Amino acid sequence: MTDTKKWVIGFVDASDALIAMANVMSDLLAVGVWLIGLYLVTTKLHGTGVAHALYRELEAWTRREGARLLRLGVVVGNARAERFWSGLSFVQIRARPGIEMGLRIQKVRVLAKPLAGGNRDEYLALVPRDRPDA
């Protein structure tokens, strides 16, 4: 897999305490397709709306930097994460069984969200490896 740049982004509160972080890659698999590899918000802020607010800022930044589509993976069965991302208009592109994560083998839902119009078929034209039959 190729990418142009990688970022590790920290979000801090008014007292400079780290409250969230994201790992982002630009132009993964195709120009304009960006990956959110990791997005974590401190547990004490879950359910407060902070995660959604920070994500909106992250998405706005990716748009300004040239992202046309965002892509990510969610472990099947992580209900909280699945609800979070679907609530932000990410849709499942395919499921990938057999993904190694540490000592476990997981089934991962590949999710995507177009930022500049577009739809699932246009995404799959850019990233053929995510086609369900690939």
N, CA, C and O atoms as CSV, one atom per row, in Angstrom:
chain,resi,resn,atom,element,x,y,z
A,1,MET,N,N,0.843,-1.180,0.000
A,1,MET,CA,C,0.000,0.000,0.000
A,1,MET,C,C,0.888,1.242,0.000
A,1,MET,O,O,1.923,1.285,0.665
A,2,THR,N,N,0.471,2.224,-0.740
A,2,THR,CA,C,1.235,3.464,-0.807
A,2,THR,C,C,0.468,4.592,-0.141
A,2,THR,O,O,-0.757,4.554,-0.028
A,3,ASP,N,N,1.201,5.579,0.288
A,3,ASP,CA,C,0.592,6.792,0.843
A,3,ASP,C,C,1.554,7.938,0.603
A,3,ASP,O,O,2.722,7.722,0.278
A,4,THR,N,N,1.056,9.169,0.767
A,4,THR,CA,C,1.895,10.344,0.568
A,4,THR,C,C,2.505,10.818,1.877
A,4,THR,O,O,3.712,11.044,1.964
A,5,LYS,N,N,1.659,10.968,2.902
A,5,LYS,CA,C,2.129,11.443,4.204
A,5,LYS,C,C,1.394,10.721,5.318
A,5,LYS,O,O,0.300,10.191,5.129
A,6,LYS,N,N,2.027,10.716,6.492
A,6,LYS,CA,C,1.413,10.148,7.688
A,6,LYS,C,C,1.487,11.186,8.799
A,6,LYS,O,O,2.491,11.882,8.951
A,7,TRP,N,N,0.418,11.278,9.568
A,7,TRP,CA,C,0.370,12.192,10.703
A,7,TRP,C,C,-0.093,11.450,11.942
A,7,TRP,O,O,-0.928,10.549,11.868
A,8,VAL,N,N,0.454,11.836,13.073
A,8,VAL,CA,C,-0.092,11.477,14.379
A,8,VAL,C,C,-0.501,12.806,14.994
A,8,VAL,O,O,0.333,13.680,15.230
A,9,ILE,N,N,-1.787,12.945,15.248
A,9,ILE,CA,C,-2.350,14.220,15.682
A,9,ILE,C,C,-2.839,14.091,17.115
A,9,ILE,O,O,-3.587,13.169,17.439
A,10,GLY,N,N,-2.424,15.001,17.961
A,10,GLY,CA,C,-2.899,15.030,19.338
A,10,GLY,C,C,-3.865,16.180,19.543
A,10,GLY,O,O,-3.653,17.282,19.037
A,11,PHE,N,N,-4.918,15.919,20.283
A,11,PHE,CA,C,-5.888,16.947,20.649
A,11,PHE,C,C,-5.723,17.209,22.142
A,11,PHE,O,O,-5.751,16.276,22.944
A,12,VAL,N,N,-5.551,18.465,22.512
A,12,VAL,CA,C,-5.353,18.801,23.917
A,12,VAL,C,C,-6.458,19.723,24.393
A,12,VAL,O,O,-7.077,20.442,23.610
A,13,ASP,N,N,-6.691,19.685,25.703
A,13,ASP,CA,C,-7.701,20.577,26.283
A,13,ASP,C,C,-7.048,21.895,26.712
A,13,ASP,O,O,-5.873,22.131,26.427
A,14,ALA,N,N,-7.804,22.742,27.389
A,14,ALA,CA,C,-7.320,24.066,27.791
A,14,ALA,C,C,-6.100,23.999,28.701
A,14,ALA,O,O,-5.316,24.946,28.763
A,15,SER,N,N,-5.939,22.878,29.410
A,15,SER,CA,C,-4.778,22.747,30.303
A,15,SER,C,C,-3.627,21.974,29.645
A,15,SER,O,O,-2.702,21.530,30.325
A,16,ASP,N,N,-3.695,21.819,28.336
A,16,ASP,CA,C,-2.690,21.093,27.551
A,16,ASP,C,C,-2.625,19.601,27.843
A,16,ASP,O,O,-1.616,18.961,27.548
A,17,ALA,N,N,-3.676,19.038,28.414
A,17,ALA,CA,C,-3.734,17.592,28.637
A,17,ALA,C,C,-4.213,16.927,27.344
A,17,ALA,O,O,-5.161,17.392,26.711
A,18,LEU,N,N,-3.552,15.845,26.965
A,18,LEU,CA,C,-3.936,15.096,25.777
A,18,LEU,C,C,-5.282,14.421,26.029
A,18,LEU,O,O,-5.419,13.642,26.972
A,19,ILE,N,N,-6.283,14.719,25.184
A,19,ILE,CA,C,-7.609,14.137,25.376
A,19,ILE,C,C,-8.021,13.223,24.224
A,19,ILE,O,O,-8.983,12.464,24.342
A,20,ALA,N,N,-7.290,13.297,23.110
A,20,ALA,CA,C,-7.607,12.451,21.968
A,20,ALA,C,C,-6.412,12.421,21.027
A,20,ALA,O,O,-5.519,13.266,21.094
A,21,MET,N,N,-6.419,11.423,20.147
A,21,MET,CA,C,-5.373,11.350,19.131
A,21,MET,C,C,-5.914,10.659,17.893
A,21,MET,O,O,-6.879,9.897,17.950
A,22,ALA,N,N,-5.272,10.945,16.782
A,22,ALA,CA,C,-5.625,10.319,15.510
A,22,ALA,C,C,-4.349,10.027,14.736
A,22,ALA,O,O,-3.362,10.757,14.828
A,23,ASN,N,N,-4.394,8.955,13.981
A,23,ASN,CA,C,-3.334,8.584,13.058
A,23,ASN,C,C,-3.975,8.638,11.676
A,23,ASN,O,O,-4.974,7.962,11.431
A,24,VAL,N,N,-3.413,9.434,10.775
A,24,VAL,CA,C,-4.019,9.669,9.469
A,24,VAL,C,C,-2.970,9.492,8.379
A,24,VAL,O,O,-1.817,9.889,8.548
A,25,MET,N,N,-3.374,8.891,7.253
A,25,MET,CA,C,-2.505,8.764,6.081
A,25,MET,C,C,-3.215,9.350,4.875
A,25,MET,O,O,-4.401,9.103,4.658
A,26,SER,N,N,-2.483,10.124,4.094
A,26,SER,CA,C,-3.072,10.706,2.882
A,26,SER,C,C,-2.742,9.843,1.675
A,26,SER,O,O,-1.724,9.153,1.635
A,27,ASP,N,N,-3.635,9.904,0.693
A,27,ASP,CA,C,-3.443,9.244,-0.597
A,27,ASP,C,C,-3.124,7.758,-0.447
A,27,ASP,O,O,-2.213,7.240,-1.094
A,28,LEU,N,N,-3.876,7.085,0.407
A,28,LEU,CA,C,-3.688,5.652,0.603
A,28,LEU,C,C,-4.424,4.899,-0.495
A,28,LEU,O,O,-5.644,5.009,-0.619
A,29,LEU,N,N,-3.704,4.155,-1.268
A,29,LEU,CA,C,-4.239,3.336,-2.362
A,29,LEU,C,C,-4.643,4.154,-3.589
A,29,LEU,O,O,-4.657,3.620,-4.698
A,30,ALA,N,N,-4.970,5.431,-3.416
A,30,ALA,CA,C,-5.316,6.302,-4.542
A,30,ALA,C,C,-5.230,7.756,-4.074
A,30,ALA,O,O,-5.430,8.045,-2.895
A,31,VAL,N,N,-4.936,8.652,-4.988
A,31,VAL,CA,C,-4.869,10.073,-4.664
A,31,VAL,C,C,-6.242,10.540,-4.180
A,31,VAL,O,O,-7.260,10.276,-4.820
A,32,GLY,N,N,-6.254,11.231,-3.055
A,32,GLY,CA,C,-7.500,11.756,-2.497
A,32,GLY,C,C,-8.197,10.826,-1.522
A,32,GLY,O,O,-9.160,11.227,-0.869
A,33,VAL,N,N,-7.725,9.578,-1.410
A,33,VAL,CA,C,-8.294,8.628,-0.445
A,33,VAL,C,C,-7.416,8.657,0.802
A,33,VAL,O,O,-6.236,8.308,0.752
A,34,TRP,N,N,-7.997,9.074,1.908
A,34,TRP,CA,C,-7.261,9.180,3.161
A,34,TRP,C,C,-7.754,8.133,4.139
A,34,TRP,O,O,-8.930,7.769,4.142
A,35,LEU,N,N,-6.838,7.653,4.970
A,35,LEU,CA,C,-7.157,6.632,5.972
A,35,LEU,C,C,-7.071,7.228,7.373
A,35,LEU,O,O,-6.091,7.886,7.723
A,36,ILE,N,N,-8.098,6.992,8.156
A,36,ILE,CA,C,-8.019,7.230,9.595
A,36,ILE,C,C,-7.649,5.880,10.183
A,36,ILE,O,O,-8.491,4.990,10.304
A,37,GLY,N,N,-6.378,5.736,10.546
A,37,GLY,CA,C,-5.888,4.455,11.038
A,37,GLY,C,C,-6.208,4.230,12.494
A,37,GLY,O,O,-6.333,3.090,12.943
A,38,LEU,N,N,-6.342,5.321,13.238
A,38,LEU,CA,C,-6.635,5.236,14.658
A,38,LEU,C,C,-7.289,6.535,15.081
A,38,LEU,O,O,-6.873,7.615,14.663
A,39,TYR,N,N,-8.307,6.429,15.908
A,39,TYR,CA,C,-8.953,7.613,16.465
A,39,TYR,C,C,-9.378,7.244,17.871
A,39,TYR,O,O,-10.253,6.399,18.059
A,40,LEU,N,N,-8.767,7.868,18.851
A,40,LEU,CA,C,-9.035,7.562,20.254
A,40,LEU,C,C,-9.375,8.837,21.011
A,40,LEU,O,O,-8.740,9.875,20.827
A,41,VAL,N,N,-10.384,8.742,21.863
A,41,VAL,CA,C,-10.760,9.843,22.749
A,41,VAL,C,C,-10.759,9.282,24.166
A,41,VAL,O,O,-11.246,8.177,24.402
A,42,THR,N,N,-10.210,10.049,25.109
A,42,THR,CA,C,-10.130,9.585,26.484
A,42,THR,C,C,-11.504,9.131,26.990
A,42,THR,O,O,-12.521,9.764,26.707
A,43,THR,N,N,-11.516,8.051,27.724
A,43,THR,CA,C,-12.763,7.431,28.181
A,43,THR,C,C,-13.653,8.400,28.944
A,43,THR,O,O,-14.874,8.359,28.791
A,44,LYS,N,N,-13.074,9.265,29.756
A,44,LYS,CA,C,-13.905,10.170,30.565
A,44,LYS,C,C,-14.734,11.126,29.712
A,44,LYS,O,O,-15.682,11.730,30.214
A,45,LEU,N,N,-14.393,11.277,28.423
A,45,LEU,CA,C,-15.150,12.165,27.544
A,45,LEU,C,C,-16.151,11.425,26.656
A,45,LEU,O,O,-16.878,12.048,25.881
A,46,HIS,N,N,-16.187,10.092,26.770
A,46,HIS,CA,C,-17.158,9.339,25.974
A,46,HIS,C,C,-18.571,9.773,26.354
A,46,HIS,O,O,-18.881,9.964,27.530
A,47,GLY,N,N,-19.417,9.924,25.343
A,47,GLY,CA,C,-20.810,10.290,25.579
A,47,GLY,C,C,-21.055,11.776,25.809
A,47,GLY,O,O,-22.186,12.180,26.078
A,48,THR,N,N,-20.011,12.594,25.707
A,48,THR,CA,C,-20.158,14.033,25.959
A,48,THR,C,C,-20.304,14.854,24.687
A,48,THR,O,O,-20.607,16.046,24.756
A,49,GLY,N,N,-20.095,14.241,23.531
A,49,GLY,CA,C,-20.116,14.968,22.271
A,49,GLY,C,C,-18.741,15.443,21.824
A,49,GLY,O,O,-18.581,15.924,20.702
A,50,VAL,N,N,-17.754,15.310,22.696
A,50,VAL,CA,C,-16.402,15.766,22.350
A,50,VAL,C,C,-15.836,14.961,21.181
A,50,VAL,O,O,-15.209,15.534,20.291
A,51,ALA,N,N,-16.043,13.657,21.169
A,51,ALA,CA,C,-15.511,12.819,20.086
A,51,ALA,C,C,-16.048,13.264,18.734
A,51,ALA,O,O,-15.305,13.322,17.754
A,52,HIS,N,N,-17.349,13.581,18.680
A,52,HIS,CA,C,-17.943,14.051,17.431
A,52,HIS,C,C,-17.377,15.416,17.032
A,52,HIS,O,O,-17.072,15.640,15.861
A,53,ALA,N,N,-17.239,16.310,17.979
A,53,ALA,CA,C,-16.719,17.645,17.698
A,53,ALA,C,C,-15.274,17.574,17.181
A,53,ALA,O,O,-14.921,18.247,16.213
A,54,LEU,N,N,-14.453,16.758,17.832
A,54,LEU,CA,C,-13.065,16.623,17.386
A,54,LEU,C,C,-12.998,15.972,16.015
A,54,LEU,O,O,-12.187,16.363,15.175
A,55,TYR,N,N,-13.858,14.968,15.785
A,55,TYR,CA,C,-13.877,14.342,14.466
A,55,TYR,C,C,-14.246,15.367,13.388
A,55,TYR,O,O,-13.629,15.382,12.322
A,56,ARG,N,N,-15.228,16.211,13.643
A,56,ARG,CA,C,-15.615,17.224,12.649
A,56,ARG,C,C,-14.427,18.127,12.299
A,56,ARG,O,O,-14.241,18.492,11.138
A,57,GLU,N,N,-13.627,18.484,13.307
A,57,GLU,CA,C,-12.421,19.284,13.049
A,57,GLU,C,C,-11.406,18.493,12.224
A,57,GLU,O,O,-10.784,19.032,11.309
A,58,LEU,N,N,-11.247,17.220,12.554
A,58,LEU,CA,C,-10.324,16.363,11.803
A,58,LEU,C,C,-10.778,16.244,10.352
A,58,LEU,O,O,-9.966,16.364,9.435
A,59,GLU,N,N,-12.064,16.010,10.140
A,59,GLU,CA,C,-12.590,15.896,8.781
A,59,GLU,C,C,-12.393,17.204,8.001
A,59,GLU,O,O,-11.996,17.176,6.836
A,60,ALA,N,N,-12.664,18.323,8.627
A,60,ALA,CA,C,-12.490,19.616,7.962
A,60,ALA,C,C,-11.025,19.807,7.553
A,60,ALA,O,O,-10.742,20.295,6.459
A,61,TRP,N,N,-10.114,19.427,8.422
A,61,TRP,CA,C,-8.692,19.539,8.107
A,61,TRP,C,C,-8.331,18.651,6.921
A,61,TRP,O,O,-7.608,19.089,6.025
A,62,THR,N,N,-8.822,17.404,6.897
A,62,THR,CA,C,-8.495,16.514,5.774
A,62,THR,C,C,-9.035,17.079,4.467
A,62,THR,O,O,-8.375,16.982,3.433
A,63,ARG,N,N,-10.220,17.664,4.502
A,63,ARG,CA,C,-10.784,18.289,3.291
A,63,ARG,C,C,-9.869,19.409,2.794
A,63,ARG,O,O,-9.561,19.487,1.604
A,64,ARG,N,N,-9.439,20.276,3.713
A,64,ARG,CA,C,-8.563,21.392,3.323
A,64,ARG,C,C,-7.249,20.891,2.731
A,64,ARG,O,O,-6.659,21.542,1.869
A,65,GLU,N,N,-6.801,19.741,3.196
A,65,GLU,CA,C,-5.529,19.179,2.733
A,65,GLU,C,C,-5.665,18.348,1.455
A,65,GLU,O,O,-4.661,17.894,0.907
A,66,GLY,N,N,-6.903,18.144,0.974
A,66,GLY,CA,C,-7.084,17.454,-0.304
A,66,GLY,C,C,-7.794,16.120,-0.270
A,66,GLY,O,O,-7.905,15.460,-1.303
A,67,ALA,N,N,-8.279,15.700,0.895
A,67,ALA,CA,C,-8.998,14.420,0.952
A,67,ALA,C,C,-10.324,14.525,0.214
A,67,ALA,O,O,-11.060,15.499,0.376
A,68,ARG,N,N,-10.623,13.524,-0.590
A,68,ARG,CA,C,-11.923,13.429,-1.258
A,68,ARG,C,C,-12.765,12.309,-0.667
A,68,ARG,O,O,-13.994,12.338,-0.729
A,69,LEU,N,N,-12.084,11.321,-0.091
A,69,LEU,CA,C,-12.754,10.188,0.551
A,69,LEU,C,C,-11.981,9.830,1.808
A,69,LEU,O,O,-10.751,9.879,1.823
A,70,LEU,N,N,-12.696,9.473,2.856
A,70,LEU,CA,C,-12.067,8.953,4.068
A,70,LEU,C,C,-12.376,7.473,4.158
A,70,LEU,O,O,-13.460,7.032,3.776
A,71,ARG,N,N,-11.424,6.710,4.661
A,71,ARG,CA,C,-11.531,5.260,4.766
A,71,ARG,C,C,-11.056,4.867,6.144
A,71,ARG,O,O,-10.159,5.504,6.697
A,72,LEU,N,N,-11.643,3.830,6.706
A,72,LEU,CA,C,-11.178,3.302,7.989
A,72,LEU,C,C,-11.667,1.878,8.154
A,72,LEU,O,O,-12.488,1.400,7.372
A,73,GLY,N,N,-11.166,1.211,9.161
A,73,GLY,CA,C,-11.605,-0.144,9.482
A,73,GLY,C,C,-12.091,-0.199,10.913
A,73,GLY,O,O,-11.533,0.445,11.801
A,74,VAL,N,N,-13.149,-0.983,11.128
A,74,VAL,CA,C,-13.706,-1.177,12.466
A,74,VAL,C,C,-13.812,-2.678,12.710
A,74,VAL,O,O,-14.319,-3.417,11.866
A,75,VAL,N,N,-13.336,-3.120,13.859
A,75,VAL,CA,C,-13.437,-4.533,14.213
A,75,VAL,C,C,-14.907,-4.892,14.402
A,75,VAL,O,O,-15.628,-4.224,15.143
A,76,VAL,N,N,-15.338,-5.945,13.728
A,76,VAL,CA,C,-16.720,-6.417,13.867
A,76,VAL,C,C,-16.957,-6.796,15.322
A,76,VAL,O,O,-16.158,-7.508,15.930
A,77,GLY,N,N,-18.049,-6.317,15.864
A,77,GLY,CA,C,-18.384,-6.582,17.261
A,77,GLY,C,C,-18.053,-5.432,18.194
A,77,GLY,O,O,-18.490,-5.431,19.345
A,78,ASN,N,N,-17.287,-4.446,17.722
A,78,ASN,CA,C,-17.023,-3.254,18.527
A,78,ASN,C,C,-18.212,-2.316,18.303
A,78,ASN,O,O,-18.138,-1.365,17.525
A,79,ALA,N,N,-19.303,-2.609,19.002
A,79,ALA,CA,C,-20.582,-1.936,18.760
A,79,ALA,C,C,-20.485,-0.417,18.923
A,79,ALA,O,O,-21.060,0.329,18.131
A,80,ARG,N,N,-19.774,0.032,19.927
A,80,ARG,CA,C,-19.656,1.482,20.150
A,80,ARG,C,C,-18.993,2.166,18.954
A,80,ARG,O,O,-19.466,3.203,18.490
A,81,ALA,N,N,-17.905,1.590,18.460
A,81,ALA,CA,C,-17.211,2.164,17.302
A,81,ALA,C,C,-18.067,2.060,16.045
A,81,ALA,O,O,-18.116,2.996,15.248
A,82,GLU,N,N,-18.737,0.936,15.865
A,82,GLU,CA,C,-19.595,0.778,14.685
A,82,GLU,C,C,-20.700,1.837,14.673
A,82,GLU,O,O,-20.993,2.412,13.624
A,83,ARG,N,N,-21.313,2.098,15.827
A,83,ARG,CA,C,-22.355,3.138,15.920
A,83,ARG,C,C,-21.775,4.527,15.687
A,83,ARG,O,O,-22.366,5.344,14.981
A,84,PHE,N,N,-20.614,4.792,16.283
A,84,PHE,CA,C,-19.978,6.096,16.144
A,84,PHE,C,C,-19.747,6.430,14.668
A,84,PHE,O,O,-20.158,7.490,14.196
A,85,TRP,N,N,-19.094,5.532,13.950
A,85,TRP,CA,C,-18.740,5.817,12.566
A,85,TRP,C,C,-19.956,5.834,11.651
A,85,TRP,O,O,-20.019,6.661,10.741
A,86,SER,N,N,-20.914,4.957,11.861
A,86,SER,CA,C,-22.109,5.010,11.006
A,86,SER,C,C,-22.894,6.291,11.279
A,86,SER,O,O,-23.522,6.827,10.366
A,87,GLY,N,N,-22.873,6.794,12.514
A,87,GLY,CA,C,-23.523,8.056,12.839
A,87,GLY,C,C,-22.866,9.259,12.178
A,87,GLY,O,O,-23.461,10.333,12.104
A,88,LEU,N,N,-21.652,9.082,11.701
A,88,LEU,CA,C,-20.924,10.144,10.992
A,88,LEU,C,C,-20.978,9.940,9.477
A,88,LEU,O,O,-20.193,10.530,8.734
A,89,SER,N,N,-21.907,9.104,9.033
A,89,SER,CA,C,-22.165,8.854,7.600
A,89,SER,C,C,-21.129,7.987,6.905
A,89,SER,O,O,-21.031,8.017,5.679
A,90,PHE,N,N,-20.357,7.219,7.653
A,90,PHE,CA,C,-19.490,6.224,7.031
A,90,PHE,C,C,-20.344,5.012,6.689
A,90,PHE,O,O,-21.224,4.624,7.459
A,91,VAL,N,N,-20.080,4.417,5.529
A,91,VAL,CA,C,-20.832,3.245,5.098
A,91,VAL,C,C,-19.879,2.085,4.841
A,91,VAL,O,O,-18.725,2.277,4.458
A,92,GLN,N,N,-20.386,0.886,5.060
A,92,GLN,CA,C,-19.557,-0.296,4.847
A,92,GLN,C,C,-19.335,-0.516,3.365
A,92,GLN,O,O,-20.265,-0.472,2.560
A,93,ILE,N,N,-18.085,-0.753,3.030
A,93,ILE,CA,C,-17.698,-1.078,1.668
A,93,ILE,C,C,-17.568,-2.589,1.528
A,93,ILE,O,O,-18.018,-3.176,0.545
A,94,ARG,N,N,-16.955,-3.198,2.511
A,94,ARG,CA,C,-16.797,-4.652,2.523
A,94,ARG,C,C,-16.351,-5.102,3.904
A,94,ARG,O,O,-16.006,-4.282,4.755
A,95,ALA,N,N,-16.361,-6.402,4.115
A,95,ALA,CA,C,-15.804,-6.977,5.339
A,95,ALA,C,C,-14.552,-7.753,4.945
A,95,ALA,O,O,-14.506,-8.407,3.902
A,96,ARG,N,N,-13.551,-7.668,5.792
A,96,ARG,CA,C,-12.294,-8.391,5.560
A,96,ARG,C,C,-12.045,-9.332,6.731
A,96,ARG,O,O,-11.672,-8.883,7.814
A,97,PRO,N,N,-12.247,-10.632,6.528
A,97,PRO,CA,C,-11.949,-11.582,7.605
A,97,PRO,C,C,-10.452,-11.860,7.659
A,97,PRO,O,O,-9.735,-11.648,6.681
A,98,GLY,N,N,-9.995,-12.329,8.794
A,98,GLY,CA,C,-8.619,-12.789,8.897
A,98,GLY,C,C,-7.567,-11.713,8.982
A,98,GLY,O,O,-6.450,-11.926,8.510
A,99,ILE,N,N,-7.867,-10.569,9.560
A,99,ILE,CA,C,-6.890,-9.493,9.711
A,99,ILE,C,C,-6.154,-9.690,11.039
A,99,ILE,O,O,-6.781,-9.756,12.096
A,100,GLU,N,N,-4.836,-9.780,10.978
A,100,GLU,CA,C,-4.044,-9.945,12.199
A,100,GLU,C,C,-3.958,-8.621,12.937
A,100,GLU,O,O,-3.590,-7.597,12.361
A,101,MET,N,N,-4.302,-8.654,14.221
A,101,MET,CA,C,-4.181,-7.492,15.101
A,101,MET,C,C,-3.581,-7.994,16.403
A,101,MET,O,O,-4.270,-8.549,17.258
A,102,GLY,N,N,-2.291,-7.786,16.525
A,102,GLY,CA,C,-1.611,-8.326,17.702
A,102,GLY,C,C,-1.661,-9.842,17.665
A,102,GLY,O,O,-1.264,-10.464,16.679
A,103,LEU,N,N,-2.154,-10.434,18.749
A,103,LEU,CA,C,-2.227,-11.890,18.834
A,103,LEU,C,C,-3.556,-12.453,18.335
A,103,LEU,O,O,-3.765,-13.666,18.363
A,104,ARG,N,N,-4.440,-11.590,17.887
A,104,ARG,CA,C,-5.769,-12.025,17.459
A,104,ARG,C,C,-5.959,-11.881,15.957
A,104,ARG,O,O,-5.312,-11.067,15.299
A,105,ILE,N,N,-6.858,-12.689,15.444
A,105,ILE,CA,C,-7.295,-12.578,14.064
A,105,ILE,C,C,-8.705,-11.991,14.122
A,105,ILE,O,O,-9.585,-12.549,14.777
A,106,GLN,N,N,-8.916,-10.878,13.446
A,106,GLN,CA,C,-10.191,-10.168,13.530
A,106,GLN,C,C,-10.866,-10.088,12.164
A,106,GLN,O,O,-10.217,-10.176,11.122
A,107,LYS,N,N,-12.173,-9.920,12.201
A,107,LYS,CA,C,-12.933,-9.560,11.007
A,107,LYS,C,C,-13.141,-8.059,11.100
A,107,LYS,O,O,-13.594,-7.553,12.127
A,108,VAL,N,N,-12.810,-7.342,10.024
A,108,VAL,CA,C,-12.847,-5.882,10.017
A,108,VAL,C,C,-13.826,-5.406,8.951
A,108,VAL,O,O,-13.831,-5.901,7.824
A,109,ARG,N,N,-14.647,-4.443,9.327
A,109,ARG,CA,C,-15.528,-3.772,8.365
A,109,ARG,C,C,-14.766,-2.592,7.787
A,109,ARG,O,O,-14.319,-1.721,8.533
A,110,VAL,N,N,-14.613,-2.549,6.477
A,110,VAL,CA,C,-13.998,-1.408,5.806
A,110,VAL,C,C,-15.112,-0.406,5.548
A,110,VAL,O,O,-16.094,-0.714,4.871
A,111,LEU,N,N,-14.951,0.805,6.096
A,111,LEU,CA,C,-15.949,1.866,5.961
A,111,LEU,C,C,-15.344,3.019,5.171
A,111,LEU,O,O,-14.132,3.236,5.198
A,112,ALA,N,N,-16.197,3.754,4.469
A,112,ALA,CA,C,-15.726,4.916,3.716
A,112,ALA,C,C,-16.783,6.008,3.745
A,112,ALA,O,O,-17.970,5.762,3.958
A,113,LYS,N,N,-16.301,7.217,3.525
A,113,LYS,CA,C,-17.181,8.381,3.483
A,113,LYS,C,C,-16.674,9.329,2.403
A,113,LYS,O,O,-15.548,9.821,2.487
A,114,PRO,N,N,-17.500,9.590,1.385
A,114,PRO,CA,C,-17.087,10.578,0.380
A,114,PRO,C,C,-17.191,11.985,0.959
A,114,PRO,O,O,-18.157,12.313,1.647
A,115,LEU,N,N,-16.190,12.808,0.674
A,115,LEU,CA,C,-16.181,14.187,1.164
A,115,LEU,C,C,-16.495,15.185,0.061
A,115,LEU,O,O,-16.887,16.318,0.341
A,116,ALA,N,N,-16.328,14.778,-1.179
A,116,ALA,CA,C,-16.522,15.697,-2.300
A,116,ALA,C,C,-17.579,15.118,-3.228
A,116,ALA,O,O,-17.328,14.912,-4.415
A,117,GLY,N,N,-18.759,14.856,-2.683
A,117,GLY,CA,C,-19.771,14.176,-3.483
A,117,GLY,C,C,-19.349,12.732,-3.633
A,117,GLY,O,O,-18.735,12.168,-2.728
A,118,GLY,N,N,-19.659,12.147,-4.725
A,118,GLY,CA,C,-19.229,10.784,-4.964
A,118,GLY,C,C,-20.095,9.772,-4.235
A,118,GLY,O,O,-20.954,10.115,-3.423
A,119,ASN,N,N,-19.838,8.520,-4.555
A,119,ASN,CA,C,-20.604,7.435,-3.962
A,119,ASN,C,C,-19.750,6.182,-3.877
A,119,ASN,O,O,-18.564,6.200,-4.205
A,120,ARG,N,N,-20.356,5.112,-3.441
A,120,ARG,CA,C,-19.667,3.836,-3.237
A,120,ARG,C,C,-19.010,3.345,-4.529
A,120,ARG,O,O,-17.862,2.903,-4.503
A,121,ASP,N,N,-19.719,3.415,-5.653
A,121,ASP,CA,C,-19.171,2.930,-6.917
A,121,ASP,C,C,-17.942,3.725,-7.340
A,121,ASP,O,O,-16.985,3.155,-7.864
A,122,GLU,N,N,-17.962,5.035,-7.118
A,122,GLU,CA,C,-16.799,5.856,-7.454
A,122,GLU,C,C,-15.617,5.503,-6.551
A,122,GLU,O,O,-14.471,5.472,-7.000
A,123,TYR,N,N,-15.905,5.238,-5.277
A,123,TYR,CA,C,-14.846,4.810,-4.368
A,123,TYR,C,C,-14.233,3.505,-4.863
A,123,TYR,O,O,-13.010,3.377,-4.923
A,124,LEU,N,N,-15.073,2.539,-5.218
A,124,LEU,CA,C,-14.568,1.240,-5.660
A,124,LEU,C,C,-13.791,1.333,-6.964
A,124,LEU,O,O,-12.898,0.522,-7.208
A,125,ALA,N,N,-14.112,2.300,-7.797
A,125,ALA,CA,C,-13.325,2.525,-9.013
A,125,ALA,C,C,-11.914,3.001,-8.657
A,125,ALA,O,O,-10.946,2.648,-9.330
A,126,LEU,N,N,-11.805,3.802,-7.595
A,126,LEU,CA,C,-10.494,4.286,-7.143
A,126,LEU,C,C,-9.717,3.222,-6.376
A,126,LEU,O,O,-8.492,3.154,-6.474
A,127,VAL,N,N,-10.424,2.392,-5.614
A,127,VAL,CA,C,-9.783,1.409,-4.736
A,127,VAL,C,C,-10.360,0.023,-5.045
A,127,VAL,O,O,-11.178,-0.491,-4.282
A,128,PRO,N,N,-9.941,-0.577,-6.151
A,128,PRO,CA,C,-10.520,-1.865,-6.549
A,128,PRO,C,C,-10.294,-2.987,-5.536
A,128,PRO,O,O,-11.066,-3.945,-5.510
A,129,ARG,N,N,-9.265,-2.896,-4.710
A,129,ARG,CA,C,-9.028,-3.966,-3.728
A,129,ARG,C,C,-10.136,-4.051,-2.690
A,129,ARG,O,O,-10.250,-5.065,-2.001
A,130,ASP,N,N,-10.959,-3.008,-2.559
A,130,ASP,CA,C,-12.071,-3.030,-1.597
A,130,ASP,C,C,-13.371,-3.539,-2.207
A,130,ASP,O,O,-14.391,-3.589,-1.520
A,131,ARG,N,N,-13.355,-3.914,-3.476
A,131,ARG,CA,C,-14.556,-4.497,-4.065
A,131,ARG,C,C,-14.883,-5.793,-3.323
A,131,ARG,O,O,-13.986,-6.578,-3.014
A,132,PRO,N,N,-16.154,-6.012,-3.040
A,132,PRO,CA,C,-16.522,-7.228,-2.313
A,132,PRO,C,C,-16.044,-8.525,-2.961
A,132,PRO,O,O,-15.822,-9.517,-2.267
A,133,ASP,N,N,-15.886,-8.525,-4.272
A,133,ASP,CA,C,-15.455,-9.746,-4.952
A,133,ASP,C,C,-13.940,-9.828,-5.121
A,133,ASP,O,O,-13.440,-10.779,-5.723
A,134,ALA,N,N,-13.201,-8.846,-4.598
A,134,ALA,CA,C,-11.734,-8.834,-4.768
A,134,ALA,C,C,-11.070,-9.865,-3.868
A,134,ALA,O,O,-9.846,-9.996,-3.877
